[in-house]
Amino acid sequence: MEAPSQVSLNKDAWDPSAAAFAFVDAKMLVLPAPQVRVPLLSELERCGTILGGPFEVSRPGERAAVALSMTARPGCPGLELKGLRELFGLLPEADMEVAARAFQTLEWSAAHAFCGRCGAPTVYSASETARNCPSCGAIFYPRITPAVITLVRRGPEILLARGLRFGPRFYSLIAGFVEAGETLEQAVEREVFEEVGIKIRDISYYGSQSWPFPSQLMVGFTANHADGELRINHSEISDARWCAISELPGGIDLPTKYSISGRLIRSVLVPTPSSGAER
Ligand SMILES: [Zn+2]
């Protein structure tokens, strides 16, 4: 592994004007005033010790951006630590995308510091986002975990579900991880049937979102109810119910509009003051 070093601009060829997506544990360093923004690499100089990275994480056509994990020296001027979820709505969406990419890259890199096949230390590839094992030749790419999330409709109603770890008011959609050997559509059918015992049809792709908690790719679908009454599997969810899109039941909280689940739900709601559909 690379030796820890102070954040120093003299050491490497890093562009000091690159946006620095810097994490201390799972929180990101941001400059809060006057508007929350991502610091430049030059603004982190001597602010702490680098533990991982910097890794280039900008995509073609984007401004230069690097990911690094570090320790933060207390009182580094003006910088604050914020969780990624807190930053939804505070940072522009384009920055949130890079933040998600940066966090996942750092998580993956830290988790693959040693080869899972032979145990030797791995090294970060100079040519691609990969860690190579110099001992046995294994290559490790960032691990992305696909999960499906589905909006099920039955005429003018949608199916909302409350996860086991959600608060009593928080309702979202049926979601779950894709299993080995499954297509995305098979995962959608299986998850819906496992959690609420109904058959669905007309499964259609809606969109996807990188969800860095810690490494999911959320793939959104819509579907229509085909057959069966709700039969809640209480080992998977605590509640599920059909809700009218013209008026959701009072007192329920929906996922943030920055998440794909929130977008899926709001895409069909008929907005009224009581529906919880933020415009
Ligand atoms: Zn190896």
Residues whose N, C-alpha, C, O or C-beta is under 5 A from the ligand:
A	BS01	ZN	C115 R117 C118 G119 A120 C133 S135 C136 G137 A138
